[in-house]
């Protein structure tokens, strides 16, 4: 079925939204995301996103299922899409909708600092606690709803490290079609990460 769909997964703070926007612009693909919808529902219920994910969603699984089904239906009937949503790659596969599945990896402490900078919040300890709480809740939610282990990365076409590994400065580590590669770079800015994704996506399309 469709090959011109890129799904982007990764834990909070890995850069999904930023990179998805760049890819959408560079490829002229439509960007659709559940994150905005989740935040909208959270605001309607006077909740922050952490409490919404960890407390509200487990009690209202129909919200998760309804939004996920919207993306599945949309992907069935549309092409040229960027979808940065946690398990959408899994769900499209289950519905036999071909897609290029990208996982953005970042260490926990790196993601904490990114969230701190993004939200202009210097309380690192609180960010760590909230992040740990959210990640445990998300993992449990997806196992309960779909029996999907979001920590299993074997199904992704491309796993890309969004920061240098201390042992390999100047090299961006990726795993493309289960083969580890290292790409020389001066930095790991979102524009660089996006260019690597586009290069590998084109290889995927060629095959």
Order of alpha helices (4+ residues) and beta strands (2+ residues): beta-alpha-beta-alpha-alpha-beta-alpha-beta-alpha-alpha-beta-beta-beta-alpha
